[in-house]
Amino acid sequence: MSTATLIGLVAGALTTLSWLPQVLRAFRTRSTKDFAWVWFAMFGTGVVAWLIYGLIAAAPAVIAANAITLLLVLALAGLKARHSLR
C-alpha cells in the first residue's frame, strides 16, 4: 500500500467517522430538526459524486470513505424522515 493511499484512508476514516456521534445523538435524542432536507440533498449528492469518482479512479480511500459516509448520511436522513412523520 502506498503512503498516499494510507494517508487517504486515515483522512477518510477520521472525516467519515466524525459523523457517527451525530447519528448516534440523533438516534438517542430522536431529534433531527436541525438538519435541513436541502442539506441532505446537496451533501448526499456530493458524497455520491465522490464515490463515483473514486470508483472511476480506482481510489480505495475515496471509495471507502464515501461509501461509509453515504451510509451514515442515509441513516440520518432515515431518522429525520421517521421523526418528521410524528
N, CA, C and O atoms as CSV, one atom per row, in Angstrom:
chain,resi,resn,atom,element,x,y,z
A,1,MET,N,N,0.856,-1.177,0.000
A,1,MET,CA,C,0.000,0.000,0.000
A,1,MET,C,C,0.899,1.237,0.000
A,1,MET,O,O,1.868,1.327,0.754
A,2,SER,N,N,0.552,2.173,-0.858
A,2,SER,CA,C,1.368,3.379,-0.957
A,2,SER,C,C,1.106,4.305,0.230
A,2,SER,O,O,0.080,4.204,0.904
A,3,THR,N,N,2.041,5.193,0.463
A,3,THR,CA,C,1.892,6.183,1.536
A,3,THR,C,C,0.679,7.065,1.274
A,3,THR,O,O,-0.066,7.393,2.198
A,4,ALA,N,N,0.481,7.448,0.020
A,4,ALA,CA,C,-0.660,8.302,-0.323
A,4,ALA,C,C,-1.978,7.597,-0.011
A,4,ALA,O,O,-2.900,8.220,0.516
A,5,THR,N,N,-2.077,6.319,-0.326
A,5,THR,CA,C,-3.295,5.559,-0.028
A,5,THR,C,C,-3.506,5.457,1.471
A,5,THR,O,O,-4.632,5.591,1.950
A,6,LEU,N,N,-2.442,5.221,2.211
A,6,LEU,CA,C,-2.541,5.128,3.672
A,6,LEU,C,C,-3.010,6.455,4.275
A,6,LEU,O,O,-3.886,6.470,5.139
A,7,ILE,N,N,-2.430,7.557,3.823
A,7,ILE,CA,C,-2.851,8.874,4.314
A,7,ILE,C,C,-4.315,9.115,3.949
A,7,ILE,O,O,-5.081,9.637,4.759
A,8,GLY,N,N,-4.700,8.737,2.735
A,8,GLY,CA,C,-6.086,8.895,2.310
A,8,GLY,C,C,-7.047,8.078,3.154
A,8,GLY,O,O,-8.132,8.548,3.497
A,9,LEU,N,N,-6.655,6.865,3.486
A,9,LEU,CA,C,-7.506,6.016,4.337
A,9,LEU,C,C,-7.652,6.583,5.741
A,9,LEU,O,O,-8.744,6.551,6.309
A,10,VAL,N,N,-6.573,7.099,6.304
A,10,VAL,CA,C,-6.639,7.707,7.645
A,10,VAL,C,C,-7.509,8.966,7.605
A,10,VAL,O,O,-8.367,9.163,8.465
A,11,ALA,N,N,-7.281,9.810,6.603
A,11,ALA,CA,C,-8.073,11.038,6.476
A,11,ALA,C,C,-9.550,10.703,6.272
A,11,ALA,O,O,-10.423,11.310,6.893
A,12,GLY,N,N,-9.821,9.738,5.403
A,12,GLY,CA,C,-11.199,9.336,5.158
A,12,GLY,C,C,-11.858,8.757,6.394
A,12,GLY,O,O,-13.025,9.033,6.669
A,13,ALA,N,N,-11.111,7.952,7.140
A,13,ALA,CA,C,-11.662,7.361,8.364
A,13,ALA,C,C,-12.016,8.448,9.381
A,13,ALA,O,O,-13.076,8.396,10.004
A,14,LEU,N,N,-11.141,9.417,9.545
A,14,LEU,CA,C,-11.404,10.482,10.514
A,14,LEU,C,C,-12.602,11.334,10.117
A,14,LEU,O,O,-13.469,11.604,10.948
A,15,THR,N,N,-12.663,11.761,8.857
A,15,THR,CA,C,-13.775,12.619,8.441
A,15,THR,C,C,-15.091,11.840,8.369
A,15,THR,O,O,-16.152,12.385,8.672
A,16,THR,N,N,-15.023,10.596,7.977
A,16,THR,CA,C,-16.235,9.778,7.898
A,16,THR,C,C,-16.756,9.422,9.276
A,16,THR,O,O,-17.947,9.574,9.548
A,17,LEU,N,N,-15.886,8.955,10.140
A,17,LEU,CA,C,-16.324,8.551,11.482
A,17,LEU,C,C,-16.742,9.732,12.342
A,17,LEU,O,O,-17.366,9.543,13.386
A,18,SER,N,N,-16.407,10.949,11.921
A,18,SER,CA,C,-16.866,12.123,12.665
A,18,SER,C,C,-18.390,12.235,12.610
A,18,SER,O,O,-18.987,12.919,13.442
A,19,TRP,N,N,-19.023,11.574,11.645
A,19,TRP,CA,C,-20.480,11.566,11.548
A,19,TRP,C,C,-21.134,10.628,12.554
A,19,TRP,O,O,-22.297,10.822,12.909
A,20,LEU,N,N,-20.426,9.642,13.009
A,20,LEU,CA,C,-21.003,8.645,13.897
A,20,LEU,C,C,-21.595,9.240,15.179
A,20,LEU,O,O,-22.710,8.869,15.545
A,21,PRO,N,N,-20.899,10.147,15.877
A,21,PRO,CA,C,-21.506,10.728,17.080
A,21,PRO,C,C,-22.808,11.482,16.779
A,21,PRO,O,O,-23.732,11.473,17.592
A,22,GLN,N,N,-22.879,12.133,15.610
A,22,GLN,CA,C,-24.089,12.870,15.255
A,22,GLN,C,C,-25.249,11.918,14.996
A,22,GLN,O,O,-26.375,12.172,15.425
A,23,VAL,N,N,-24.977,10.831,14.300
A,23,VAL,CA,C,-26.023,9.843,14.031
A,23,VAL,C,C,-26.496,9.205,15.339
A,23,VAL,O,O,-27.697,9.040,15.552
A,24,LEU,N,N,-25.561,8.852,16.205
A,24,LEU,CA,C,-25.930,8.256,17.499
A,24,LEU,C,C,-26.729,9.233,18.359
A,24,LEU,O,O,-27.688,8.842,19.024
A,25,ARG,N,N,-26.328,10.510,18.344
A,25,ARG,CA,C,-27.044,11.519,19.128
A,25,ARG,C,C,-28.469,11.686,18.601
A,25,ARG,O,O,-29.419,11.759,19.381
A,26,ALA,N,N,-28.613,11.747,17.290
A,26,ALA,CA,C,-29.947,11.892,16.706
A,26,ALA,C,C,-30.812,10.679,17.043
A,26,ALA,O,O,-32.009,10.816,17.295
A,27,PHE,N,N,-30.208,9.500,17.047
A,27,PHE,CA,C,-30.941,8.283,17.398
A,27,PHE,C,C,-31.375,8.315,18.866
A,27,PHE,O,O,-32.513,7.979,19.195
A,28,ARG,N,N,-30.450,8.725,19.745
A,28,ARG,CA,C,-30.746,8.775,21.186
A,28,ARG,C,C,-31.790,9.839,21.524
A,28,ARG,O,O,-32.738,9.573,22.262
A,29,THR,N,N,-31.610,11.048,20.981
A,29,THR,CA,C,-32.493,12.161,21.340
A,29,THR,C,C,-33.763,12.203,20.497
A,29,THR,O,O,-34.713,12.912,20.827
A,30,ARG,N,N,-33.770,11.433,19.400
A,30,ARG,CA,C,-34.891,11.433,18.468
A,30,ARG,C,C,-35.169,12.820,17.917
A,30,ARG,O,O,-36.315,13.184,17.656
A,31,SER,N,N,-34.098,13.590,17.743
A,31,SER,CA,C,-34.222,14.945,17.221
A,31,SER,C,C,-33.289,15.135,16.022
A,31,SER,O,O,-32.073,14.971,16.120
A,32,THR,N,N,-33.891,15.480,14.910
A,32,THR,CA,C,-33.124,15.780,13.699
A,32,THR,C,C,-33.575,17.109,13.101
A,32,THR,O,O,-33.318,17.392,11.931
A,33,LYS,N,N,-34.247,17.918,13.913
A,33,LYS,CA,C,-34.833,19.165,13.414
A,33,LYS,C,C,-33.784,20.153,12.898
A,33,LYS,O,O,-34.104,21.012,12.077
A,34,ASP,N,N,-32.552,20.045,13.362
A,34,ASP,CA,C,-31.512,20.979,12.934
A,34,ASP,C,C,-30.945,20.654,11.558
A,34,ASP,O,O,-30.135,21.417,11.033
A,35,PHE,N,N,-31.350,19.551,10.972
A,35,PHE,CA,C,-30.867,19.165,9.641
A,35,PHE,C,C,-31.920,19.529,8.600
A,35,PHE,O,O,-33.073,19.110,8.706
A,36,ALA,N,N,-31.528,20.303,7.602
A,36,ALA,CA,C,-32.436,20.700,6.530
A,36,ALA,C,C,-32.425,19.643,5.426
A,36,ALA,O,O,-31.387,19.046,5.137
A,37,TRP,N,N,-33.584,19.420,4.816
A,37,TRP,CA,C,-33.658,18.471,3.713
A,37,TRP,C,C,-32.785,18.912,2.543
A,37,TRP,O,O,-32.220,18.072,1.843
A,38,VAL,N,N,-32.671,20.215,2.325
A,38,VAL,CA,C,-31.807,20.722,1.249
A,38,VAL,C,C,-30.356,20.323,1.515
A,38,VAL,O,O,-29.622,19.976,0.590
A,39,TRP,N,N,-29.950,20.374,2.774
A,39,TRP,CA,C,-28.588,19.959,3.124
A,39,TRP,C,C,-28.392,18.481,2.790
A,39,TRP,O,O,-27.374,18.111,2.205
A,40,PHE,N,N,-29.359,17.631,3.158
A,40,PHE,CA,C,-29.245,16.205,2.839
A,40,PHE,C,C,-29.097,16.009,1.335
A,40,PHE,O,O,-28.271,15.211,0.891
A,41,ALA,N,N,-29.897,16.734,0.546
A,41,ALA,CA,C,-29.835,16.589,-0.917
A,41,ALA,C,C,-28.478,17.025,-1.458
A,41,ALA,O,O,-27.880,16.328,-2.278
A,42,MET,N,N,-27.996,18.169,-1.005
A,42,MET,CA,C,-26.715,18.684,-1.507
A,42,MET,C,C,-25.545,17.825,-1.054
A,42,MET,O,O,-24.705,17.433,-1.864
A,43,PHE,N,N,-25.493,17.535,0.229
A,43,PHE,CA,C,-24.376,16.766,0.762
A,43,PHE,C,C,-24.394,15.337,0.220
A,43,PHE,O,O,-23.358,14.799,-0.169
A,44,GLY,N,N,-25.573,14.733,0.197
A,44,GLY,CA,C,-25.692,13.373,-0.319
A,44,GLY,C,C,-25.285,13.271,-1.775
A,44,GLY,O,O,-24.614,12.316,-2.167
A,45,THR,N,N,-25.681,14.241,-2.577
A,45,THR,CA,C,-25.287,14.253,-3.988
A,45,THR,C,C,-23.778,14.392,-4.125
A,45,THR,O,O,-23.162,13.734,-4.964
A,46,GLY,N,N,-23.185,15.246,-3.302
A,46,GLY,CA,C,-21.729,15.394,-3.325
A,46,GLY,C,C,-21.019,14.108,-2.943
A,46,GLY,O,O,-20.025,13.741,-3.570
A,47,VAL,N,N,-21.509,13.426,-1.935
A,47,VAL,CA,C,-20.905,12.168,-1.497
A,47,VAL,C,C,-21.027,11.107,-2.598
A,47,VAL,O,O,-20.079,10.364,-2.857
A,48,VAL,N,N,-22.187,11.040,-3.239
A,48,VAL,CA,C,-22.360,10.084,-4.341
A,48,VAL,C,C,-21.400,10.417,-5.487
A,48,VAL,O,O,-20.807,9.519,-6.084
A,49,ALA,N,N,-21.251,11.702,-5.789
A,49,ALA,CA,C,-20.318,12.108,-6.856
A,49,ALA,C,C,-18.879,11.703,-6.512
A,49,ALA,O,O,-18.149,11.213,-7.374
A,50,TRP,N,N,-18.474,11.907,-5.258
A,50,TRP,CA,C,-17.134,11.480,-4.831
A,50,TRP,C,C,-16.986,9.971,-4.908
A,50,TRP,O,O,-15.927,9.468,-5.284
A,51,LEU,N,N,-18.024,9.255,-4.559
A,51,LEU,CA,C,-17.993,7.795,-4.633
A,51,LEU,C,C,-17.828,7.341,-6.085
A,51,LEU,O,O,-17.028,6.450,-6.372
A,52,ILE,N,N,-18.571,7.941,-6.982
A,52,ILE,CA,C,-18.440,7.611,-8.407
A,52,ILE,C,C,-17.026,7.938,-8.890
A,52,ILE,O,O,-16.409,7.145,-9.602
A,53,TYR,N,N,-16.521,9.105,-8.502
A,53,TYR,CA,C,-15.158,9.479,-8.866
A,53,TYR,C,C,-14.163,8.427,-8.365
A,53,TYR,O,O,-13.278,7.999,-9.107
A,54,GLY,N,N,-14.313,8.018,-7.113
A,54,GLY,CA,C,-13.416,7.019,-6.535
A,54,GLY,C,C,-13.470,5.702,-7.284
A,54,GLY,O,O,-12.445,5.049,-7.476
A,55,LEU,N,N,-14.667,5.309,-7.710
A,55,LEU,CA,C,-14.796,4.074,-8.475
A,55,LEU,C,C,-14.124,4.200,-9.841
A,55,LEU,O,O,-13.435,3.281,-10.285
A,56,ILE,N,N,-14.325,5.332,-10.503
A,56,ILE,CA,C,-13.709,5.553,-11.811
A,56,ILE,C,C,-12.186,5.610,-11.691
A,56,ILE,O,O,-11.464,5.048,-12.515
A,57,ALA,N,N,-11.709,6.302,-10.645
A,57,ALA,CA,C,-10.264,6.464,-10.452
A,57,ALA,C,C,-9.630,5.265,-9.760
A,57,ALA,O,O,-8.409,5.207,-9.613
A,58,ALA,N,N,-10.446,4.315,-9.335
A,58,ALA,CA,C,-9.959,3.146,-8.590
A,58,ALA,C,C,-9.136,3.583,-7.377
A,58,ALA,O,O,-8.027,3.100,-7.147
A,59,ALA,N,N,-9.716,4.516,-6.606
A,59,ALA,CA,C,-9.055,5.069,-5.423
A,59,ALA,C,C,-9.707,4.488,-4.167
A,59,ALA,O,O,-10.774,4.947,-3.758
A,60,PRO,N,N,-9.077,3.486,-3.552
A,60,PRO,CA,C,-9.715,2.806,-2.414
A,60,PRO,C,C,-10.060,3.728,-1.251
A,60,PRO,O,O,-11.090,3.538,-0.604
A,61,ALA,N,N,-9.231,4.711,-0.975
A,61,ALA,CA,C,-9.510,5.620,0.147
A,61,ALA,C,C,-10.767,6.442,-0.131
A,61,ALA,O,O,-11.588,6.637,0.765
A,62,VAL,N,N,-10.921,6.915,-1.339
A,62,VAL,CA,C,-12.088,7.717,-1.711
A,62,VAL,C,C,-13.344,6.842,-1.705
A,62,VAL,O,O,-14.398,7.266,-1.230
A,63,ILE,N,N,-13.230,5.648,-2.222
A,63,ILE,CA,C,-14.365,4.723,-2.259
A,63,ILE,C,C,-14.822,4.382,-0.845
A,63,ILE,O,O,-16.006,4.506,-0.531
A,64,ALA,N,N,-13.903,3.958,0.005
A,64,ALA,CA,C,-14.259,3.537,1.367
A,64,ALA,C,C,-14.869,4.683,2.163
A,64,ALA,O,O,-15.921,4.522,2.781
A,65,ALA,N,N,-14.213,5.839,2.149
A,65,ALA,CA,C,-14.697,6.965,2.945
A,65,ALA,C,C,-16.083,7.404,2.503
A,65,ALA,O,O,-16.946,7.663,3.343
A,66,ASN,N,N,-16.305,7.490,1.216
A,66,ASN,CA,C,-17.586,7.994,0.735
A,66,ASN,C,C,-18.691,6.954,0.808
A,66,ASN,O,O,-19.855,7.317,0.979
A,67,ALA,N,N,-18.372,5.694,0.686
A,67,ALA,CA,C,-19.389,4.654,0.848
A,67,ALA,C,C,-19.898,4.641,2.289
A,67,ALA,O,O,-21.103,4.554,2.524
A,68,ILE,N,N,-18.995,4.728,3.235
A,68,ILE,CA,C,-19.401,4.726,4.650
A,68,ILE,C,C,-20.116,6.023,5.006
A,68,ILE,O,O,-21.110,6.004,5.732
A,69,THR,N,N,-19.616,7.152,4.500
A,69,THR,CA,C,-20.286,8.433,4.743
A,69,THR,C,C,-21.710,8.400,4.196
A,69,THR,O,O,-22.643,8.875,4.844
A,70,LEU,N,N,-21.870,7.841,3.005
A,70,LEU,CA,C,-23.203,7.747,2.415
A,70,LEU,C,C,-24.135,6.928,3.306
A,70,LEU,O,O,-25.294,7.303,3.490
A,71,LEU,N,N,-23.656,5.833,3.853
A,71,LEU,CA,C,-24.483,5.023,4.755
A,71,LEU,C,C,-24.892,5.809,5.998
A,71,LEU,O,O,-26.042,5.740,6.432
A,72,LEU,N,N,-23.949,6.556,6.567
A,72,LEU,CA,C,-24.258,7.345,7.769
A,72,LEU,C,C,-25.255,8.463,7.457
A,72,LEU,O,O,-26.177,8.709,8.236
A,73,VAL,N,N,-25.075,9.129,6.339
A,73,VAL,CA,C,-25.997,10.208,5.967
A,73,VAL,C,C,-27.380,9.654,5.642
A,73,VAL,O,O,-28.392,10.265,5.985
A,74,LEU,N,N,-27.425,8.494,4.978
A,74,LEU,CA,C,-28.721,7.865,4.715
A,74,LEU,C,C,-29.410,7.458,6.016
A,74,LEU,O,O,-30.630,7.569,6.133
A,75,ALA,N,N,-28.632,6.987,6.995
A,75,ALA,CA,C,-29.207,6.639,8.295
A,75,ALA,C,C,-29.786,7.880,8.967
A,75,ALA,O,O,-30.877,7.834,9.535
A,76,LEU,N,N,-29.058,8.976,8.901
A,76,LEU,CA,C,-29.529,10.231,9.491
A,76,LEU,C,C,-30.771,10.738,8.761
A,76,LEU,O,O,-31.706,11.222,9.400
A,77,ALA,N,N,-30.792,10.633,7.442
A,77,ALA,CA,C,-31.970,11.042,6.670
A,77,ALA,C,C,-33.163,10.144,7.005
A,77,ALA,O,O,-34.297,10.614,7.093
A,78,GLY,N,N,-32.898,8.855,7.190
A,78,GLY,CA,C,-33.969,7.951,7.583
A,78,GLY,C,C,-34.553,8.324,8.935
A,78,GLY,O,O,-35.769,8.285,9.124
A,79,LEU,N,N,-33.694,8.684,9.870
A,79,LEU,CA,C,-34.180,9.132,11.188
A,79,LEU,C,C,-34.997,10.400,11.058
A,79,LEU,O,O,-36.039,10.544,11.697
A,80,LYS,N,N,-34.522,11.328,10.227
A,80,LYS,CA,C,-35.263,12.584,10.033
A,80,LYS,C,C,-36.631,12.294,9.414
A,80,LYS,O,O,-37.629,12.881,9.831
A,81,ALA,N,N,-36.691,11.408,8.436
A,81,ALA,CA,C,-37.963,11.064,7.803
A,81,ALA,C,C,-38.907,10.438,8.825
A,81,ALA,O,O,-40.090,10.771,8.891
A,82,ARG,N,N,-38.364,9.540,9.606
A,82,ARG,CA,C,-39.192,8.886,10.630
A,82,ARG,C,C,-39.683,9.886,11.672
A,82,ARG,O,O,-40.837,9.826,12.097
A,83,HIS,N,N,-38.817,10.795,12.081
A,83,HIS,CA,C,-39.196,11.803,13.081
A,83,HIS,C,C,-40.177,12.817,12.498
A,83,HIS,O,O,-41.002,13.364,13.229
A,84,SER,N,N,-40.099,13.075,11.188
A,84,SER,CA,C,-40.993,14.027,10.545
A,84,SER,C,C,-42.420,13.501,10.475
A,84,SER,O,O,-43.369,14.284,10.415
A,85,LEU,N,N,-42.576,12.194,10.482
A,85,LEU,CA,C,-43.900,11.599,10.391
A,85,LEU,C,C,-44.677,11.684,11.690
A,85,LEU,O,O,-45.887,11.461,11.717
A,86,ARG,N,N,-43.984,12.005,12.756
A,86,ARG,CA,C,-44.644,12.059,14.072
A,86,ARG,C,C,-45.271,13.391,14.318
A,86,ARG,O,O,-45.866,13.607,15.374
